[in-house]
């Protein structure tokens, strides 16, 4: 099964889930109608659920203004502005007139959602038409939430309102229904001219998420500066990533333990970087908001180390790198929060959010089986993140975020991992011509071998084959074809044409550079240098150098 086919299947599954989530029938909450909780009181309960959290006022949510009976609530992040419009006329034409006026006032705003509260399903259809083309949510008298949105917009507003409705239904079932009456709500609306009001807090930007993403992008830029093969993810990229700090069991067991933290910052190609960068940004920012930047940094580092250690144990010879192990750790932590931690996320968690987490888990499980993916790192990161999340508490949102120490911590981590390994391995020479330093003897013949190349000797059809491979530290490999000593020079010359390699190896970037020696010690010799196309000039020069030093 080809990776392209697997990727297409995963994409179809993801789009199918998004369509199902968008058009799936809404879930009713009949407890509202049974207790006569209609538009006015339902709006007051919704206000309480939106601006409070376990008895405390939320710092990311503000009551901004009143427009007649409509209440404007601003929430930082993807949710944006909510306009709560109660159908106080029980879904009559007067409600639609007021709704049209609200829609007209906010027609030019981008991140806005009109939440129509109360009325029947038939009234909801009329409300969708009256408030168009704005995004509209309708909460029916039975607690059923329906939505009209155009384009691929964020699901955050619906998830926020779904979560609030679930909390309200649970409180009502327990015999309580906390509300913020509209008169009190008006007193909570801050005036920009009121000097006694504290300044509003800036939206949370995700300092650590941003720093980690920038660090990964900078490391990739260095990879590209060393070799442009890093953009496509082929050719010399393996040597570049190895010398900068990828996971490789022999190197780590040899003392280069800093590779465990260097590998998550390195990537094999622009596509690899783009996928991991997008996933990290999508998962990292909300998690950092929930637990705080320092705890989030600890979670990311712990998951990254867990993934690296698992990859070290299960992969004896392969070279692996990438932030996907740490990203799976974030996914594991988010899964723990959704299903097990009532103190971090409001419970019950909205069904669309639970379904989204499960769908993401299934998709990433399939991704882990694509050839070339380090499944061990994914599993190790996920388990580590999920277990760490059991002991993480919510952040204290009253403490200011100081970005300086956080950015310094990320920079130090990159320098100790990628920086130290790059200096030790001389990463800038990853695609350069390897230095000669060793020799391999066949009788009286001495064959030059680059330093630190692995050499093997075999015999085939009367020839001695000496193969020297520099992988993963070098993209070059060398093959010597040496005949047995002939009776005279003329016999050796007749044998020489039979040594010619039939063709270059197949592939989009590999090629063969041939440098032939006529006779050396009555032996016919051919030297074959294989290298990426980007190293063509280096391969020619290496072949000439090998021919010159063969004695």
KAKA-V33508 format. One line per field, one symbol per residue. ss: DSSP state (H for helix, E for strand, C for the rest). phi: phi as a letter, one per 20 degrees, with the letter a starting at -180 (. if undefined). burial: I if it has 16 or more other ideal C-beta (glycine too) atoms within 10 Angstrom, else O. Layout:
ss=???
phi=???
burial=???
This chain:
ss=CCHHHHHHHHHHHHHHHHHHHHHCCCCCCCHHHHCCCCHHHHHHHHHHHHHEECCEECCCEEEEEEECCEEEEEECCCCEEEEEEECCCCCCHHHHHHHHHHHHHCCCCCCEEEEEECCCHHHHHHHHHHHCCCEEEEECCCCCEEEECCCCCCCHHHHHHHHHHHHHHHHHHCCCCCCCCHHHHHHHCCCCCCCCCCCCCCCCCCHHHHHHHHHHHHHHHHHHHHCCHHHHCCCCHHHHHHHHCCECHHHHHCCCCCHHHHHHHCCCCHHHHHHHHHHHHHHHHHHHHHHCHHHHHHHHHHHHHHHHHHHHHHCCCCCECCCHHHHHHHHHHHHHHHHHCCCCCCCCCCHHHHHHHHHHHHHHHHHCCCCCCCHHHHHHHHHHHHHHHCCCCCCCCCCCCCHHHHHHHHHHHHHHHHHHHHHHHCHHHCCCCCCEEEEEEECCEEEEEECCCEEEEEEECCEEEEEEECCCCCCCEEEEEEECCCCCHHHHHHHHHHHCCCCCCCCCCEEEEEEEEEEECCEEEEEEEEEEHHHHHHHHHHHHHHHHHCC
phi=.fgfffffffffffffffffffdfffefcfffffdledgfffffffgfffecblndffeecceeadcmeeddddcfnffmeddecfefelnefffffffffffffdfeeeeccedednnefffgffffffefeffcdcdffenfdcbccdneefeggffffgfffffffffffencbfccfffffffefeefeeffffffffffemffgfffffffffffffgfffbffffencmefffffffepffbggfffeoeffffdfgfedbeoffgffffffffffefgfffffdnfffffffffffffffffffffedecfdcapefffffffffffffffdcdfeddfdffgggffffffffffffffgfefgneeffffffffffffffffdedffefeffedfgffffffffffffefffffffelgfdfdeffeeadccdcmeeddfcffmeedccbcblmdddddccefefceecccddceffefbfffffffgffegffafffqfcebcddcddfbbmmdeccddddbfffdgffffffffffffefc
burial=OOOOOIOOOIOOOOOOIOOOOOOOOIOOIOIIOOOOIIIIIIIIIIIIIIIOIOOOOOOIIIIOOOOOIIIIIIIIIOIIIIIIIIIIIOIOOOIIOIIOOIIOOIOOOOIIIIIIIIIOOOIIOIIIOIIOOIIIIIIIIOIIIIIIIOOOOOIIIIIIIIIIIIIIIOOIOOOOIOIIOOOOIOOOOIOOOOOOOOOOOOOIOIIIIIIIIOIIOOIIOIIOOIIOIIIOIIIIIIIIIIIIIIIIIOIIOOOIOIIIIIIIIIIIIOOIIOIIIOIIOOIIIIIIIIIIIIIIIIIIIIIIIIIIIIIIOIIOOOIIIIIIIIIIIIIIIIIIIIOOIOOIIIOOIIOIIOOIIOIIOOIIOOIIOIOOIIIIIIIIIIIIIIIIIOOIOIIOIOOOIOOOOIIOIIOOIIOOIIIIIIOOIOIOOIIIIIOIOOOIOIOOIOIIIIOOIOIOOOOOOOIIOIOIIIOIIIIIIIIIIIIOOIOOOOOIOOIIOOIOOOOOOOOOOIOIIOIIIOIIIIIIIIIIIIIIOIIOOIIIOIIOIIOOOIO
